[in-house]
Amino acid sequence: MTSPYSSSANSSQPWDAFDTGWYLDHNYRTLRDDDQVIIDRIGDHFAATCGRFLRGIDVGTGANLYPALAMLPYCDEITLWDRASSNVDWLRHEVMGYSRLWDKFWGELAGKARYRPVRDPRLELALVATVRQGDIFRLPTARWDIGTMFFVAESLSGERAEFELAMAKFVGCLVPGAPFAAAFMAHSQGYVVGERAFPAVPIVADDVARTLEAIAHNVDIHKIDTETPLRQGYDGMILALGHAGRR
């Protein structure tokens, strides 16, 4: 399927028509092996670097709750920031008592020492999560103490400059030294959600490393492959773990 839109810029995409239900079923109805690896590594990263923080943010949450669950033991409040009204509507309902499909994702974290004290993650998320509709390019500066951004910066546009700006806005919304985790589809050629095609920037791990070099420190980049690709038109996943700001 080709996109009917003349521009690949973020502002030209029909985000409010994003099919959240289709995306959820296609991406998260089952727990994939590559998501298992990502969850394990972000859980360890946050456990190794985090104390207790007041404010967390997940940028571009969409239909994915596991980044927020990974921040749950560390935060008194978690902002779920998304532009698409369809995603926002779904999130506002889902965080009030998330569906059982997320239990297996939480199960990947529950055995880790920092997560064991969370007896009822469903209730805890309902208590601390706030859903906010907002543009990534309008994120406030130096507001949050810990952050995640999954499959967003490379998937909101076909313009490399917008990928780089989205990265800067994400890291810039965190206070200096804040731990973060960000994930990307490697070499994505664009993607289809329901009946709509969306553009992407075909990045590789070196692109992520170069973009973060000037705005973050203690960055580790991981390439994550799978024998069962989620879809055609990409080459595995990239996970970046680090801390905001220059040392």
N, C-alpha and C positions, 0 to 999 in steps of 0.2 A: 504494500500500500504506500502511496506517495502522499506527502502532505499537500493539502489544497491551499496552503498559505504561502504568499509570495515572499515572505521574509522569514529567516530562521531566528530572528531576534526574539528575546524573551517576551517583549511587549506585544508581539504579534500572535502569540499562542492562546488558544481558547481554554485557559486554565479553569474557568468556572464550569466548564463542561467536562472536566476530567472525571472519568468513570471509576470512582473509588472502589465500588463493589467488585468490578472486574479486576482491578489491580490487586485487591486483597486476595481474591480467589486464586489468581494466577501466581502471585509471588509468595504468599504466606499461609496458604491453607495447610501446607505441610512444612515441617522443619527440614530445610535442606542442609547438605553437608557443608557448603560454603558458609551459610549463616551460622552453623555451629562453630566453625573455626573463628569467625568474626566475634561472636558473642563471648567465647572463651578468652580471646585476646583482649577485648575491651574490658571485660571483668577484671582480668589480672592487671591491666594498665591502670585502671582507676583505683584498685586496691593498693597498688604500689605507690601511688602518688597523691592520693586524696586523704584529707582529714575529714572534717565535716563542713559542708558549705551550705550557705543559705539558698543560693539561687542557681538553678540549672536551666539550660535551654536546649531544645532539639529543634533545629532549623529545617524546615521543609518536611515535617513529619509524615504527611500523606497518610497512608494506611498502615504504617509500620510503628508498632509500639515498643519493640524491643530496645531501641536506643534509650527511650525514657525509662524503661525498666532497669537498664544497666546503671542509670544514675540514681535510682530510687533510695539506696541506703545513705546517700550523701547530701540530700537536699531537703530543705523545708518547703521549697516551692520549685516547680518545674514548669516552664513555659513551653508549650507546643506551638510553634510558629509556622503558619502555612498560608499561602496566598489563595489557593483554590477554595471557593465557597463550598464545593461538594466535599472536599476533604475536611474542612472546618466543621461542617454539619455532622459528618460521620464521627469525627473526633469528640465533639461535645457530647454525643450520645455514648460512645464507646468507653471513654474514661470514667464514666459514672459507675461502671461495673463491667469490665471488659470480658469479652467472650472467651469460652474455654479453649479456643485454639491457641491463645497466648500462654496457656499453662505449660506447654512443652518448651516454649522459649524461656520462660522463667525457670523451668527445671534445669536448664543449662547453667544458670547462675546460682541457684539455691544452695548448691553444695559448697560454694566458696564462703570462706569465713566471714567476709564483710556482709554477705547477703543472708546468712542464716538467721540473724535476729529479726528479719522482716517476716513476721508470722503470717500476715495477710496482705500480700502485694496488691491485690485487687482493691482492697479498702484504702491502702496507703496511697496508691496512685490517684484514686478519686479525691482524696483529701488534699494532695499537694499539686495536682496538675491544673493548669489554666490554659485554655486554648485561645490563641490570639490570631486573628486574620491579619496578615501583614506581608509586605514585599521584602524579600531578602536584601534588596538594594537600599532599603530604608531602615535597617536595623540600627538601634542606638549603639553608641560606642562605649566599651568598657563597662558593661552593665551586669554580666553574668559571671559566675565563679567556676563553672564547669559546663562543657557543651559537647553536643554531637550534631553531625550533619551527614545523612546517609543517602547516597545516590541522588544528589541534588545539583551540585555545582556544574557537573558535566552534562546534566540532563534537562536543564532549564532553557537551553539555547543552542544554536549551532555556531555561535560566535565565540571564538577563543578569548577575546577581550572580556566578554561577559562571564566566562568561566573564571578567569583570573580575578575579576572584580567580586564575584560571589565568594571566592575563597577569602579575599581580603576583608569583606564585610563580615563573614562568619567569624574569622579569627579576631577581627577588630571589635566584635561585640562582647568579647571576653575580657576580663581584667587580666593584666599582665601576670604571667605565671600559671594561669588557669589550665588544667588538663583538658584535652579534647580528644575526640575520636571522629574521624571522617572516612567515609567509604565511597567508592566510585566504581562504575562499570568501565572496564578497560577497553579502549578502542571501540567504543560504542558507535554504531552507524545510524543511530536513531532507534526509536521504539514505537510500538503500537499499543494503545490502551483502548480496549473495546473497538470502536470503529474509527478512532482518530490516531493519526500519526504525529509524533513529536520529534523534533530534532535533538541532536546531541553533539558534543565535541569529542572527537576520537582521541582521548588522552591516553598516555602510558604512565608508568610509575615515575619516570624521570620528570614528566611534566608536573606531577604533584609535588615532587621533591623540590624542583626549582621554584615553584610558586610559593611554597612554604618557607623557603630559605631565608627570605628577608623579613618574615612576619612571625616566625615561630622558632622554638628551640627544642632540643632533645627530641627530634622527630625520628620516628622509626617508620619505614615504609615496608609493607608486606604485600606481595602478590599472592592471590588466593585463586587456585584453579579447582575445577570440578570435572568429573567425568560425565555429568548430566547437566549440560548448560540450560539455563533458564529459558533462553530463546536464541534465535539466530542473530548474528550481527554484533557480537561483542566477544572479548577474549579474556574472560575471567574477571575477578574483582581486585581492587586495590584498597588496602586499609592503611590509613595514616594515623599514627598515635603520637601525640606531642604535647607541648605547652605553648600557650599564646605569648607573643611578644619576643623581642630579642633578649638574649641573656645579658 
